[in-house]
Amino acid sequence: MKPSNRLREHIQRRLNFALQRFAQHIRKLHVQVRDLNGPRGGVDKSCQLTIFLMSGATRVLEERAKNAYLAIDCLVDKAATSIARRLQRKHDRRRAHGLSRLAAA
């Protein structure tokens, strides 16, 4: 499904707002929007977001909803939570490693 200009703007605005604080950790984003059921209706819009982090890690998240706007909104919230968790775990590991080095000294 080719997103309309309005949907593209919505995606850009939501990604910028939700992920701006993580910008220095993100290398690239790729968004894919699909209509799974065609004209039949139902929960048939699928949005997939691939996040390429500067560390080399990749996160792939997907959300399905009745319309693409709702799917994007939920997906972007998931993405912000996922990146925050990843960075927190990385920070915690570094801190634990540093504290264990101090204890060993």
C-alpha positions in Angstrom: 0.0 0.0 0.0 1.4 3.4 -1.0 0.8 5.8 1.9 -0.9 9.2 1.1 1.0 12.4 1.7 -1.1 13.0 4.8 -0.2 9.6 6.2 3.5 10.2 5.4 3.4 13.5 7.3 1.7 11.8 10.2 4.4 9.1 10.3 7.2 11.7 10.2 5.6 13.9 12.9 5.0 10.9 15.2 8.4 9.4 14.8 10.1 12.8 15.3 8.1 13.6 18.4 8.5 10.1 20.0 12.1 9.3 19.0 13.8 12.7 19.0 15.5 12.1 22.4 17.1 8.9 21.0 18.3 10.5 17.8 22.0 10.1 18.6 21.5 6.4 19.0 19.5 5.8 15.8 21.3 5.4 12.5 18.2 4.8 10.3 14.5 4.0 10.4 12.4 2.1 7.8 8.6 2.2 7.9 6.4 -0.2 5.9 2.6 0.1 5.8 0.5 -2.7 4.4 -3.1 -3.4 3.8 -3.5 -7.1 4.6 -7.1 -7.7 3.7 -7.6 -5.3 0.8 -11.1 -3.9 0.5 -12.6 -6.6 2.8 -12.1 -4.4 5.9 -11.4 -5.5 9.5 -8.2 -5.2 11.4 -6.1 -5.2 8.3 -3.5 -2.4 8.4 -0.1 -3.5 9.3 2.8 -1.2 10.0 6.3 -2.4 10.5 9.1 -0.3 11.8 12.8 -1.3 11.5 15.1 0.6 13.7 18.8 0.5 13.0 20.8 1.6 16.0 24.3 3.1 16.0 25.5 0.2 18.1 24.7 -2.1 15.1 21.6 -3.6 16.8 18.4 -3.8 14.9 14.8 -3.7 16.2 11.8 -4.8 14.1 8.4 -3.9 15.5 5.0 -4.5 14.0 1.5 -3.3 14.9 -1.9 -4.2 13.3 -5.0 -2.0 13.6 -8.2 -1.1 11.9 -6.5 1.9 10.3 -2.9 2.9 9.5 -3.0 6.0 11.7 -3.8 4.0 14.8 -1.3 1.3 13.9 1.4 4.0 13.5 0.5 5.6 16.8 0.8 2.3 18.7 3.9 1.3 16.9 5.7 4.6 17.6 4.9 4.2 21.3 6.3 0.7 21.3 9.4 1.9 19.5 10.1 4.6 22.1 9.6 2.0 24.9 11.8 -0.5 23.2 14.7 1.9 22.6 14.5 3.3 26.1 14.6 -0.3 27.6 17.5 -1.3 25.4 19.5 1.8 26.3 18.7 1.4 30.0 19.9 -2.3 30.0 23.1 -1.2 28.2 23.6 1.5 30.9 22.9 -0.9 33.7 25.3 -3.5 32.3 28.1 -0.9 32.0 27.5 0.4 35.5 27.4 -3.1 37.0 30.6 -4.0 35.1 32.3 -0.8 36.4 31.1 -1.4 40.0 32.4 -5.0 39.9 35.8 -3.7 38.7 35.9 -1.3 41.6 35.0 -4.0 44.1 37.7 -6.3 42.7 40.4 -3.6 43.2 
